[in-house]
Amino acid sequence: MPSHSQCSRNRSDHPSLRRRRLVAALCLTTGIALSACGPAHKGQLTVEPVNASAEASASSSATPSKKPSPTATKSPSTPSPSATAWTAPNVTITNEDTSVWAHDDERIKKDSAGPNGTIDGYTVNANPACFGFISSEAEERYYNLRGAGDDIQSQAALKRQQSIFSGYQTTQGPTSVEAIRDDSGTFPGYEETFSVTANFSDSPNTPMDGYRFDRRVGDAGLELEVMLLCPQGSLISQDQWHTILAGIRLQGIDAGAM
């Protein structure tokens, strides 16, 4: 995968003082990587992936706002499952509700996803300054960490910060949510609301608000992340965010409880 992502200006944009469309490129490395630029892009910013084992270790003491069921988290003393051959799962991800946001691949680089990854960009219908993505990545390292439990791995993934972010603050959550659907009907994971300063290459110190969802399924070695960003003060409602999540469906996997 290249170390840099390309981002081109949308030539049809008409900047205004009240609504300034942010043109962003979103890409995957071995984890989720976000590269972004402002309306007059002059350079690239690329996020390096976070070491997965460090994520699990750093989050082992994390306490969710909603307690998981007694079977959701394995004890840290539980031995790791014996090593077996891992095969990347065959999972199809679709967005079936376009009432809040619509597919917009102008903001992503499709070939930046890894060999077992996918990424699709979206723009909020009522405010094109709000954008986001749905991404997945299947990796053996997630499978090898399955002994830590999906609960711990999923919360650890939420704590990762893109390198273009500074001053990241969780304003609500993490909270368990079961809006996304899979083969069994629900794909539970964690969500949180956050505020952050996005340091776009030509528009530094841009205050943003957002939502994010993450779930790692250790037995499958799969991670799903959904993120939405809006200029501060224009974040869509949580009901609209949940409408987005409820419109996402995964086929080929039954994630089970965290």
C-alpha positions in Angstrom: 0.0 0.0 0.0 1.3 3.4 -0.8 2.4 5.7 2.1 0.4 8.6 0.7 -3.2 9.0 -0.4 -4.2 11.3 -3.2 -7.0 13.7 -2.8 -8.4 15.9 -5.5 -10.6 19.0 -5.3 -14.2 18.6 -6.3 -14.4 21.1 -9.1 -18.1 21.5 -8.7 -17.9 22.8 -5.2 -18.8 26.5 -4.5 -17.3 27.4 -1.1 -19.3 29.8 1.1 -19.0 31.2 4.6 -21.9 29.2 5.8 -21.2 25.9 4.3 -17.7 24.8 3.3 -17.4 21.4 1.9 -14.5 19.4 3.1 -13.0 17.1 0.5 -11.3 14.1 2.2 -9.5 11.0 1.2 -10.1 8.0 3.4 -7.8 4.9 3.2 -6.9 1.7 4.9 -3.4 0.5 5.8 -3.1 -2.6 8.0 -5.7 -0.9 10.2 -7.9 2.0 9.5 -6.1 5.0 8.1 -7.6 8.4 7.5 -6.0 10.9 5.2 -7.8 14.2 4.7 -7.4 17.5 3.0 -9.3 20.7 2.9 -11.0 22.4 -0.1 -7.7 23.6 -1.6 -5.6 20.6 -0.9 -1.8 21.0 -1.2 -0.5 17.9 0.4 -1.2 14.5 2.0 -1.5 13.3 5.5 -1.4 9.6 6.3 -2.2 7.7 9.5 0.0 4.8 10.5 -1.8 1.8 12.0 -1.7 1.2 15.7 -0.1 -2.0 17.0 -3.0 -4.4 17.8 -1.4 -6.0 20.9 -0.8 -2.6 22.4 -4.4 -1.7 21.8 -5.6 -4.7 23.7 -3.2 -4.2 26.5 -4.0 -0.5 26.9 -7.7 -1.1 27.0 -7.8 -4.1 29.3 -9.0 -1.8 32.2 -11.5 0.1 30.1 -15.0 0.2 31.6 -18.0 0.6 29.2 -20.9 2.8 30.2 -23.2 -0.2 29.8 -22.1 -3.5 31.4 -21.8 -6.4 29.0 -23.5 -9.6 29.8 -21.5 -12.0 32.0 -20.5 -14.1 29.0 -19.5 -11.1 26.9 -15.9 -10.7 28.2 -13.5 -13.5 28.7 -11.3 -13.4 31.8 -7.8 -12.0 31.2 -6.5 -15.2 32.8 -8.2 -17.4 30.2 -5.5 -19.0 28.0 -5.4 -17.9 24.4 -7.0 -20.3 22.0 -4.6 -22.7 20.4 -3.3 -21.6 17.1 -5.2 -22.8 14.1 -5.1 -21.9 10.4 -7.0 -18.6 9.7 -8.9 -17.9 6.6 -10.2 -14.4 5.8 -14.1 -14.5 6.0 -16.2 -13.8 2.9 -18.4 -11.0 4.1 -20.5 -8.6 2.0 -21.3 -5.2 3.5 -24.2 -3.1 2.1 -25.8 0.2 3.0 -29.5 -0.2 2.4 -30.9 3.1 3.7 -29.9 6.3 1.9 -32.4 8.6 3.8 -29.6 10.2 5.8 -26.4 9.7 3.8 -25.5 8.5 0.3 -22.6 6.7 -1.2 -19.9 9.2 -2.3 -16.7 7.6 -3.6 -15.2 11.0 -4.6 -13.8 11.3 -1.1 -12.0 7.9 -0.9 -9.4 6.0 -2.8 -10.9 2.7 -3.5 -7.7 0.8 -4.1 -6.3 2.0 -0.8 -8.0 -0.9 1.0 -5.9 -3.9 1.8 -6.4 -7.2 0.1 -8.9 -8.3 2.7 -10.4 -4.8 3.3 -13.2 -2.7 2.0 -14.0 1.0 2.3 -16.9 3.1 1.1 -17.4 6.9 1.5 -20.6 8.7 2.2 -21.9 12.2 2.3 -24.8 13.4 4.4 -27.7 14.4 2.2 -28.8 17.5 4.1 -25.2 18.8 4.7 -22.4 17.9 2.3 -19.9 19.2 4.8 -20.7 16.1 6.9 -18.9 13.0 5.5 -18.0 9.5 6.7 -17.1 6.0 5.8 -17.9 2.3 6.3 -14.8 0.2 6.4 -13.9 -3.4 7.1 -10.6 -5.2 7.5 -10.0 -8.9 7.9 -6.6 -9.6 9.6 -5.0 -12.6 11.2 -3.8 -10.4 14.1 -7.4 -9.8 15.2 -7.9 -13.6 15.0 -4.8 -14.2 17.1 -6.0 -11.8 19.7 -9.4 -13.4 20.1 -8.5 -14.7 23.5 -8.7 -11.1 24.8 -12.4 -11.1 23.9 -14.4 -9.1 21.4 -15.5 -6.7 24.1 -11.9 -5.6 24.9 -10.8 -5.5 21.3 -13.8 -3.5 20.1 -13.3 -0.8 22.9 -9.6 -0.7 22.1 -10.4 0.0 18.4 -12.6 3.0 19.5 -9.6 4.5 21.3 -7.4 4.7 18.2 -7.0 8.2 16.9 -6.2 9.3 13.4 -2.9 11.3 13.2 -4.8 14.3 11.7 -6.8 14.5 15.0 -5.7 16.5 18.0 -7.6 17.2 21.2 -9.8 14.1 20.8 -12.5 14.0 23.4 -15.2 11.4 23.9 -18.4 13.3 24.7 -20.7 10.3 25.1 -20.0 6.6 25.5 -18.6 4.1 24.7 -22.0 2.5 24.7 -23.1 -0.9 23.4 -25.4 -0.7 20.4 -27.2 -3.4 18.3 -28.4 -1.4 15.3 -26.3 -3.0 12.5 -27.6 -6.3 11.1 -25.8 -9.6 10.3 -26.9 -13.1 9.5 -28.3 -13.6 12.9 -30.1 -10.3 12.9 -27.8 -8.1 15.0 -24.2 -7.1 14.9 -23.5 -5.6 18.3 -20.6 -3.3 18.9 -19.6 0.0 20.6 -20.4 3.5 19.6 -19.3 6.9 20.9 -19.8 10.6 20.2 -16.6 12.7 20.1 -15.3 16.2 19.4 -11.9 16.8 17.8 -9.7 19.2 16.0 -9.0 18.0 12.5 -5.7 19.2 11.1 -6.3 19.2 7.4 -3.3 19.9 5.4 -4.5 23.3 4.2 -7.1 23.9 6.8 -5.6 23.2 10.2 -7.3 23.5 13.6 -10.8 22.7 12.2 -13.2 21.8 15.0 -15.3 18.8 14.2 -17.9 16.6 16.0 -18.6 13.0 15.1 -19.9 9.6 15.8 -18.1 6.3 15.4 -18.9 2.6 15.7 -16.5 -0.3 16.0 -16.7 -4.1 16.4 -14.0 -6.7 16.1 -15.1 -10.3 15.7 -12.1 -12.3 16.9 -13.2 -15.7 15.8 -13.5 -14.3 12.2 -10.5 -11.9 12.4 -12.8 -9.1 11.2 -13.2 -5.5 12.1 -16.0 -3.1 11.1 -15.7 0.6 11.6 -18.2 3.3 10.8 -17.3 7.0 11.3 -19.1 10.3 10.6 -17.6 13.8 10.9 -19.3 17.2 10.8 -18.1 20.7 11.3 -18.6 21.7 14.9 -22.2 22.8 15.5 -23.7 20.9 12.6 -23.6 17.3 13.8 -26.6 15.3 12.8 -28.9 13.9 15.6 -28.2 10.6 17.3 -31.5 9.3 15.8 -30.1 10.0 12.4 -26.9 8.3 13.3 -28.7 5.2 14.4 -30.7 5.3 11.2 -27.4 5.1 9.4 -26.3 2.1 11.5 -29.6 0.4 11.1 -29.2 0.6 7.3 -25.9 -1.3 7.3 -26.1 -5.1 6.7 -23.4 -7.7 6.8 -23.9 -11.0 5.0 -21.7 -14.0 5.6 -21.1 -13.6 9.3 -22.9 -14.2 12.6 -20.9 -12.0 15.0 -22.6 -13.1 18.2 -22.3 -11.3 21.5 -19.3 -9.3 22.4 
